[in-house]
Amino acid sequence: MIWEDECYLLSKRKFRENANIINIFTQKKGKIDGIVYGGTSRKIKNYLQISNKLFVSHTSKSENKIGYFKTELIKPISPIYFNDKQRTSALISICSLLNILLPESQPNKKIYDSFEKLINSINLENWIYIYIFFEINLIKELGYDTNLTEHLNNIKADKNFIKIKIDGFIYEIPNYLIEKKIPKSFSNLLIRKSLFFTRLMMQNKFFIPNNLIFPKSRVILENYFN
C-alpha cells in the first residue's frame, strides 16, 4: 500500500540503531504509525519534533504490517515555542491525548480541522481558552457530547460557575463554557476550573473505563494555572 498525506507528529520512539517509530495524525488516514529509517540522523531528527507538520510518503506490504515513512517538514511548530513552557506543555499535552484516544486508521476530519485550528491559534493571547474548547470538542467527537448549552437558563449573573450533574458525576463548570463564549479577560481561576472539568470528563469517559494512563503533560499544563 502506497499513499501520501500531510500530517502532524504525535509521538516518536527510537527503533533499532538508526530509526524511529512515529505516530502521526493525517487528514485522510487518521492516526497511523510507521518506521522512519534514518530518523536518528541529525537532518531528520531536527524536524521530527512533536506537533510539527510533515508531508509523508507511506509504503507497506499489507494493512496488517507496520509501514515505512519518508518524511519532509512542511511547517515547524514546536521550535517556535521552545522558550514558552505553557505553550510547549499544551502542544505536548494535546498530541499525547490524540495519540492515546484516537482510534488507529480511522480518519476524523472534524477533529483534524479542529486540531489544525488550535495549532494555528497557539500564538494568540487567548490561546488557552481555544485549547479548552478544543478538548470539549474532542470529547464530543469521540462520542460524549456534554450538552452544556442545555444549562443556559441555570446561569446566575452574580456567579461565575454552576454545578451540573453529568452521567452521575457532579462538575463545577465556568459559565463561559456553557455560553460558548471566550472570556474577554484572562483568569487563572477560570482556566484552572475549565481544565479540571475537561480532565475529569476525559478520565471518567475514556481513561478510567479503558485502564489508560492519563498523560503527565496534561497535568503539568493544568498546574501552570494554579
N, C-alpha and C positions, 0 to 999 in steps of 0.2 A: 504494500500500500504506500502510495506516494501522495503527499499533499503539502501545500504551503499556506501560511497564515500569519497574521500579526498576533502578538500575544504580550502578556505581562508575566514576568518571572515571579513565581510564588515561593519557591524554595529550591535549594540545591544541596547536594551532599557529595562527598568525594566517592569515586568509584574506581577501584584499581589505582594504578600509579599516575596516569595522566588523563583521567576522565572524570566527569561529573554526571550524576543523575539529577536532572532538573524536573520540577513540576511547573507547568505553565498554564495560564488561563487564556484560551483563544476564543475569538468571536464565533468561529464556525464549528469547532470541535469540543468546546468546553474545557474542562481540566484534563490535561494529558501529561504523562511522564515519559521521559526518554533519556538516552545517553548522549552526552556531548563529548566526543573524543577530542583531546587537546584542551579540555575545559580548565585544566590547571595551568596552562601556559599563561604567560604574562599578558599577552594580547587579548585572550578571550576572558580570562578571569577578571580583568579590569572592568568589563561591562556586564559580566554575569552577576549583577547586584540585584537584590530583592526589590521588586516593583519597577525595574527598568522595562521599557517597551522594546520588544525584539521582533525581528522577522525570522521565522523558522521554516526550514525545509525538512519534512519528516519522511523517513523511509522505514518500513518494517516488512518482514516476510509474511506476517499474518496478524489478524486482530488480537490474537491471544498471546503474542510475544511483544516484549518491550522493543520500541523502535529507536531510531537514531536521529539526532537533530544536527543540522548545520544552522548556525545562528549568526545573525547580524544585528547590530544595535540600530534601532530606529530613534529612540529618544531616551537620554539618561534622566532618571527621576531621582533616585536615592542620593547621588552625589551632590545634588543641589542643596540638600538639607542635612549634610553630614554634621554641620555645626549647630543644628537645631534639634535638641533632644526630643521635644514634644512631637514635632512633625515626623522625625525619624521613627520614633516609637509607634506613631499612628500608622505609618506605611508598613512597618514590620507586623504590627497587630492585624491589620486588615488582610494582608497577604496570608498570614498564618490562619486566620479564621476561614478564608476562602479555601485554602489548601486542605483544611480539615473537613469542612462542611459540604463543599461541592461534590456531587457525585462524579465518578470517572466517566469521561467521554460522552457527557450529556450537555449539549450547548444550551445556554440560557442567555439570550440576547439582552433581556431586561437587566439582569444582574451585571452583565458585561458593560452595558451602556452606563449604568449607574456607577459602576466602579471607575470607568474612564472619566466620568464627570467629576467624581471625587478627586481623582488624581490631578485633573486639570484645575481643581479649585483649592488644592492644598496650600497654595501660596497666598490665598486671600486671608484677610484679617479674621473673618468669621468661619474659618475652615473647620474648626472643631464642631460647630453646630451642623455643618454639612456632613461631617463624619458620622455624627449621631443619627441623623436622618437616614444615612446610608445603612447603618446597622438595622434600623427599624424596617427599612425596605427589604433588606436581606432576609430578615426573619419572615416577612410576608411572602417573598418569592420562594422561600424554602418550605412554605406550606402552613404558616401560622400567622394569620392576619390578626393584629392586636385590636383592630376596630376601635381605636381610641376616640375617633370623632363621635362615636355614639354617646360620649360622656360630656359633650359640649355644654349641655344645659346644667351640668353639675358644677361648673366652674364658678368660683366666688371671687368677686373683684378685689377683696381685701386679702386674698391668699394666693401664693404662687404655686401651690401644689394641691393635688387631691389624691385620695386613696381609692384605688379601683381593684376589684376582685376579678382576676382572670384565671379561669380553669382551676379554681380552688386556692390560688395564691393571691395575697394582697400586696399590691405595689403602690408606692408613693411616686406619683408622676408629675413632673412640671407641666403647668398649663400650656406652655407654648408647643409641646409635643402633641397635645390634643387639638390645638388650634392650627397646627401645621404651619406655624409662622416662626421664622428665625428671629430671636430677640435682637433688639437694637443695641443693647449693652452687653458687655462681657461680664459673666458672673461665674466664679469658681463653684459656688454652691449649686447653681442651675446645671452646670456641666457635670459636676460630680454626681448629682442625683440622677441625671439623664443616663450617664454611663453605667451607674449602678443598676438602673432599671433594665437597660438593654442587656447587660451582663447576666442578670438573674433570669431574664427571658430566655436567652440562649442556653444558659446552663440547664434550666428546667425543661426546655423543649428538645434540645439536641444532645448536650454533653452528658448529663447525668443518665438519661434513659439508655444511651448507647455506650456508656462507660468510656467516654472520651476525655482526654486531659485538656482542660481549658488553657489556652496559650498564655504563658507568663508575660509576653509582650503587651497583651491587652490589659493585664492587671497593672503593669508598670505605667501604661498610658493613663489609666484612671488615677493612679497615685499622684501624678503631676498636678492634679487639681484639688488636692486636699488642703 
